[in-house]
Amino acid sequence: MTDPVLPLQRFTVVEVNDAGVPLCLRLATSLAAKIAADLGADVVKVEPPGGDPVRRAAPLLPSGASALFHFLNTSKRSLVLDLAADGGRARLAQLLERADACLFEEPAAVAPLARASRATPVEIAAFPVEMDAASRPVSELAIQALGGLMHMIGEPERKPLKLGGHQASYAAGLTAFTGLAAALAARDAGQAAPPVRVSLAEVMQWVNWKAASGAAATGTSPGREGKRSEFQVLPCRDGHVAVVYTVTQWPATRALIGDPRLDDPKFNTRAGRRTHIDELYAVIAPWFADRTRAEIQKTAQAKGVPFGPIFTPAELLATEQYVARGFLAEMAHPEIGKVLVPQLPVQWNGRSFAPRPAPSLDRAELAA
């Protein structure tokens, strides 16, 4: 690709991080805007006085800077506005009149301004409009519990577990970016772009679609199964491997393991394998224990079986797939020095989207 123009370079997007907004909503908004910025949009991040609280959120880099903030805010500009003051709201209104879209969280002082401007409003909320949710707690933990995900994670005899990281926020952020991209495409085609609204609770219901479909099909929502689970994580010589295969891949899986006990008719069907799950894993576990992750992955791929090695974050830095794709890019930041930053996991005609450093809070670098 010789054309230097990025896909969203002709669009301006305003991201508003208002004061007092729950962290899970703030992260979702920032991720949606980050994707747009890395794809070339001119994203102006509006921060409250003192800056986005995520600037101080863990995990922290050796310099004391927030790794989370620097990941979520690459390629953006920054502007500090007090939206509780008339002057701040007036300045934002001017900015929105030149923008194509505005990303913001509910509740936010920006909502009336965004809806009255030429910018398409993209709102990220905790719950659907139809829910009477004013008194509900808003957090990643509460959203995951409401979506049923915590019914799926952990051992059945123990308390449920929250998924690591910010799964609800990031899923909602990706969903919001999808809505934003659709709105920008409509505007680019000269059409009216309707407002976009994304709720974390609905996104988690969508992510956990098996709960609803399982309840509809059997009357029972699937939950934590532990050692009764169809797919498990097994120890191997140098770590662990996730055992996963489809119904059509069972013959290849059986041939890969190569134990004649797997030819027993009771393992021929999925229902039979689930009924005799303890016996099944007693047969296949020794095959994994005697091999390394690399050996298992190479052998399984040759047979068309998607067994997946479990990597630590440090090991991911040298993982063959990540290296070949150039997924982790070295970025020089004027304050924190050189850091490795994940790039968007897509390429544009063979070209990756190298992120630029997140904006400093130094007023000399704020957008005018």
N, C-alpha and C positions, 0 to 999 in steps of 0.2 A: 504494500500500500504506500503510495507516494503522496496522497492527499493528506495534508496535516490537519484538516478540519475534523474535530471530534463530533460524535453523533448529536450531542445536545448543546453544542457550542453557541447556537443562536438564541438560546433561552436564558431568561433570568428568573431565578427562584429565590424567594425569601423564606428563610427558616427562622421561626420565632421560638425561643426558649424562654417562656415567661417565668416570673418568680413564683415559687410555691407549687409548681407542678410536680406530681410524683415521678420518681426516677424512672420507672418502667415506661411511662409515656415519653419522657424526655429522650430516652435512648432510642425509642422507636422513631421519633421524628428525626433525630440526628442521623440514624442509619439511612433512612429514605433520602435525606438531603445529601449524604455522603456519596451514595451511588450516583445521584444526578451530577454532583460536582466532579467526581472522578471521570464521568462520561463527557465532561466538557461544559456543563451548564455553569453560568455565573451565579454561584450560590452565596448570598449574603446572610450570614448568621447573626441574628439579633439577640444579644445577651442582656440580662438584667444588670444593674449596677453591681460591681463586684465580680461579674462574669458568671458564666454557666457553672452551677455547682459541680458538674461532672469534671471540671478542671481540677477538682480536689478529690476525686473518687479513686479508690483503689481498683486495680493494683497500681503501685507507683514505680516509676523508673528510678534508677540510681540518682538521677538529678533531683528527684522529688516531684517531677511532673507526672500527671496521670496518663498511664498507658492507654486507658480506656478513652480518654478525651482525644488523644492524638490519633487513635485508630478511627474514631467516629467522625472526625472533623477535617480530614485531609481535603485539600484542594478548595477550601472555602475562604471567603473573606469574613471579617467580623465587625460588628457595630454594636456599641453599648448604648442602650436606650432605657430610660425609666418610663415604662408604660403606665405607671400610676400618675404621671404628670402630663399635663396638657401638651407641653412641648414635645415629649417623647412620642405621644400618640400622633401628633401632627406630623412629625418627621417620618414616622412609620407609614402614615397615609400617603405621603409624597412618594415614598419608596415603592409602595404597592401599586401606584399608578403607572410605574415603569416596569413592573414585573409581570411575568406570565403566570406564575402560580405562587401560592403561599402555603407552606407547611406549618401547622401549629397544633398544640395540644388543647384538649378540653379539661378543665375550664381555662379560658384565656381571655385577657382583655382585648386581644387582637381579633377575636372572632367577628364582631360587628364591622370592624374596619375591613377585614379580608372579604367579607361577603358583599360589602358595598363598593369594592374597588374593581378594577378591570382584571385583577389577578384571579385565577381559579383557586378557590379555597380547598385545601386538602387537610382535613381534620382527623387527628388521631385521638380516640377516646378510650376509656377503660371498658365501657359497657354499651350495649345497643341502646338506641333511643327509647325502645319500648320498655326497657327495664326501669323499675323504680329503684334506682341504685344509689341515691344520694347518701345513704348511711353505710354503704358497703365499703370495706377496706380496699384500697387500691395499692397493690404491690405485686411483684412478680410471683410471690408465693400464693397470694390470694387468687390471682388469675389462673395459675396452673391448677390449683385445687378446684376452682369453679369449672374449668374445662375438662376435668376428669383425668388429666395426665398423671396426677399423683396417685391415682388408683392403679396406674400401670407400672410404676417404677418402684423397685425395692423388693425385698423378700416378703412373702405373704405373711409370715409369722411376726414380722417387725412392723414398725411404723412406716408409713409411706415416705418417699424421698422427693425432694424438689430436684428437678433437672438442674444440672450445673450451668453456670453462666447466666445469660439473659435470653433464654430461648423464646419466651413470649414476646419480648421487646423486639428481638431481631426478626421473628416471623412476621410481626405486625409492621415493622419497618419495610421489609421486602414487599409486603402486600400494599403498603401505602405508596411505595415507589411504582408498583404496577399501575395503580390508579393515577398517579402523577404522570407516568409515561403516556397513558391513554388520553389524559386531558391535554397534554402537550401535542400529541398527534392530532387530536381534534382541532386544536387552535391552529396548528400548522396547515391543516386542510381548509381553513376558513370557516370551520363549524363552531357552534357554541359548545363549550365544554361544561357539563354539569358539575356541581360541587361533588367532592369525594369525601366520604366518611368511613373510617376504619376503626373498629373496636377490637381491643386485645382479646376480650372474652370470646367474640365470634371467631377470631382467627384461631384461638386455641381449640374451639369446637371443630373447626375445619382441620387443623393439624391432627387432632385426635378423632378423625372420622370413623375409625374402627369401633369406637365405643357406641356411637349411634347406630351404625349398621349392624353391629353385633347384637345390640339390644332389640333392634327391629326384627332380626332374623331368628333369634333364639330366646328372646325375653330376658337375657342376661348380658350385661356389659362386660367385656373381657377385662380381667384384672391381673394382679401380680400372681405369677405361677411358680416362680423360683425354679426348683429342679424339675418341675413338671412342665416347664416351658418347652415348646417345640424347638426353638432355637436358643442356644446357650453359648456362653463364653467358656472356653476350655483352656487349661494351662498347657503350655508346650515347653520345649527345652529352654527357651530364652524369653518367655513372656506368656502372652495369651493370644488366642485367636477366636474370632466370632464365627460360629458355625451357622451358616445361612445357605439355604438352597430352596428353589421352587419345587412344586410337585413334579414338573417335567424334568427337573434335574436330579431326581432321586436315583435313577439308574446310573447316571454318571458318578454320583456321590458314592453309591454302593461299590461301583467298580474301582473308584479311587481308593477307598479304604481297603478293599480286597479281602475282607474277612468272610469266609463261607457262611458264617452264622447269619449274615445279613440277607442271605437267600431265603430265609425262613418266610413262608407266605404271610405270617402275621405282620411283616414289615412292608408288604407290597403296596399298601394303601396309606394315605395320610392318616385316616382314622385309626388304622392298625398301629402305625408308628406312635401316634399320640397315646393310645391305650397302653402300649408297652414302652413308654418313654424311658423308664429306668433301665430296662434291659437294653434298649437301643444305645443309650449313652455309655453303658458298661462295656459295650462292644467297641464303640468307636473312640472312646477317650484314650486308650493306650496308643492308638495310631498317632495322635497329636503329641502325646507326652514324649515321644521318642524323636521328634523332629523340631527344627527351628522354624521361626515364623517365615523366614525367606524360603526355606525348602517347601513349607506347606503352601505358601502363596504361589510359587512357581509351578509346583505339581498340580495344584487345584486349577489354576488358570489354563494349563494345558488340557485339562479335562472339561473345561467350561463350567467349573463349579466356583461360585463367588465367595469362598471363605475369605475372611478379612482379618489381617493382622492388627493387633491393638498397639498403637504407638504412644509414647509419651510426647508431650509438647516439644521437648528437646530433640527427640528423634525425628519429628516431623521436618525439622530444618534441613535434614539430609535425605528425606524420602525421595525416591527416584521420580515419582510423579510430580512432586512439587518442584524439584530441581529442573526437570525437563520443561515444565510449563513456565518457569520463572515466576512462580506464584509469590514468592517472598522477595520483595525488591528492597534494595538498600536506598535509604532516603537520608539526605543530609539536612538536619534541622539547625537553624542558627543558635538555638538555646541548648538543645539536648544532644547535639552531635549526630553521629551516624546511627541509624536504627534500621532494623529489618521490619518492613510493614507488609502485610498481606495485600496483594493487588486484587481487583475484582476478578472473580474466577471465570471471566469470559475474555475472548479476544475479538478484535475487529479486523477482519481480513489478515489474521496472523499477527496482529499487533496488540500488545497488552496496554492497559491504561495505567501508566505510572502515576501514583498519587503525589501531590505536592504537600509540604508540611502544613499541619493545622495552624490556624492563625494565633498569633500572640495576643495577649491582653494589653500589651503596651499600646497606649493610645496613639503613638506615632504610626502604628501599623493598622489602625482601625479604618474600615471603609468610610469614605466621606459621602 
